[in-house]
Amino acid sequence: MGPGPINADPRVLRAMSAQLVGQFDPAMTGYMNETMALYRGVFRTANAATMLVDGTSRAGIEAALVSLIEPGDRVLVPIFGRFGHLLREIATRCGADVHVREVPWGTVFTAAALEQAVAETRPALVAVVHGDTSTTLAQPLDELGAICARHGALLYADVTGTLGGNDVDVDGWGLDAATAGLQKCLGGPSGSAPITLSTRAVAVLDARRSIEAGLRDEGDRIAASPIRSNYLDLAMILDYWGERRLNHHTEAGSMLYAARECARILLEEGLDAAVERHRLHGAAMAAGLRGLGLTLFGDQSARMTNVVGVEIPAGIDGDGARAAMLTDFGIEIGTSFGPLHGRIWRIGTMGYNARRDAVLTTLAALEQVLRRGGHAVTAGGGVGAALEAYAA
Ligand SMILES: Cc1ncc(COP(=O)(O)O)c(C=O)c1O
């Protein structure tokens, strides 16, 4: 019940135990095409360039940034938590001229502030986190695509923390690139990064495409400014997933089975139903924590559906309490990073764990741990408030 990874759906674990086949086996190319189609549904996009990057979510982020940023490009990064800092760090390593705007952790940007920042910096790319799991807040993105389009910038969003359990509308919001992972609302293991790219983003990649010697045909040109990573070169990865099926890495078959199964489960449930399930159980958890007399962290109007930050009460040892939750009840809850370490816990209700029994058991266990730590709590206050939220 932390901020991810969470327990994988048993169907995903079963899918991962299927026998391996080579990446050019017709069964595998069929799975690849099917996975592309499934993730178009998950991302709510018509983007042909929708596929998997083999690696954790960070690989997806780095692939997007290293492939879209040419050294010297101006990049704007609005930062409202730890993962915004990660985007800044990666963009800097890509050689970008990085400009940042920051708001205090626990808050998000207004659309007007974002528009002002874009107008002031005139970036080639805006890179932003949707749900920054470190603060448990989600930056509304519904207006940012139009803002970027007005100012001629591409828009990249890290939707790792939100995809599948919060509204994410790639085409509706005008995102040019979005990347995720499986280990949050998608209910899988980390190690595969779904990605989608608009035609505008693909045009940038086309201009930087450099096909490796040994694979190159006579007509293939060599880019003047090739992408600075080989493994994370999205032009090459597109050629691997696309019709040319040019050899790149050996597809991580078991992870592809996992990613495919995650998307199948999600789309069988229905995206809207899955978002509503996350909203329901996230709201019940938040109500239960308040029912225990605890204070929620951050602007609750911008809270992610799938993870809630809660202030560690005075006198309670945050890490000791987390250890007690784990050893006595087998329940993992999260701490946070940097300025929030030791100040808040992060409690997730996502993917396979966005369930009523998981919410109620966690609240019951936390009550006992708080009581043992000497913190006065209303008996049954957490479970009772959550049950009331469910009944509402
Ligand atoms: C919003 C966000 N972005 C990126 C990451 C990095 O993901 P990974 O550890 O899978 O590389 C995380 C992980 O928690 C995250 O929450």
Ligand as a Chemical Component Dictionary entry (heavy atoms), coordinates in Angstrom:
data_LIG
# 
_chem_comp.id                   LIG 
_chem_comp.type                 NON-POLYMER 
_chem_comp.pdbx_formal_charge   0 
_chem_comp.three_letter_code    LIG 
# 
loop_
_chem_comp_atom.comp_id 
_chem_comp_atom.atom_id 
_chem_comp_atom.alt_atom_id 
_chem_comp_atom.type_symbol 
_chem_comp_atom.charge 
_chem_comp_atom.model_Cartn_x 
_chem_comp_atom.model_Cartn_y 
_chem_comp_atom.model_Cartn_z 
_chem_comp_atom.pdbx_ordinal 
LIG C1 C1 C 0 6.097  10.173 -11.265 1  
LIG C2 C2 C 0 7.219  9.206  -11.366 2  
LIG N1 N1 N 0 8.086  9.324  -12.372 3  
LIG C3 C3 C 0 9.123  8.481  -12.505 4  
LIG C4 C4 C 0 9.343  7.466  -11.618 5  
LIG C5 C5 C 0 10.547 6.583  -11.789 6  
LIG O1 O1 O 0 10.130 5.296  -12.066 7  
LIG P1 P1 P 0 11.087 4.041  -12.126 8  
LIG O2 O2 O 0 11.557 3.838  -10.730 9  
LIG O3 O3 O 0 10.181 2.942  -12.614 10 
LIG O4 O4 O 0 12.177 4.311  -13.077 11 
LIG C6 C6 C 0 8.465  7.295  -10.545 12 
LIG C7 C7 C 0 8.690  6.233  -9.557  13 
LIG O5 O5 O 0 8.168  6.201  -8.481  14 
LIG C8 C8 C 0 7.383  8.187  -10.423 15 
LIG O6 O6 O 0 6.506  8.071  -9.417  16 
# 
loop_
_chem_comp_bond.comp_id 
_chem_comp_bond.atom_id_1 
_chem_comp_bond.atom_id_2 
_chem_comp_bond.value_order 
_chem_comp_bond.pdbx_ordinal 
LIG C1 C2 SING 1  
LIG C2 N1 SING 2  
LIG C2 C8 DOUB 3  
LIG N1 C3 DOUB 4  
LIG C3 C4 SING 5  
LIG C4 C5 SING 6  
LIG C4 C6 DOUB 7  
LIG C5 O1 SING 8  
LIG O1 P1 SING 9  
LIG P1 O2 DOUB 10 
LIG P1 O3 SING 11 
LIG P1 O4 SING 12 
LIG C6 C7 SING 13 
LIG C6 C8 SING 14 
LIG C7 O5 DOUB 15 
LIG C8 O6 SING 16 
# 
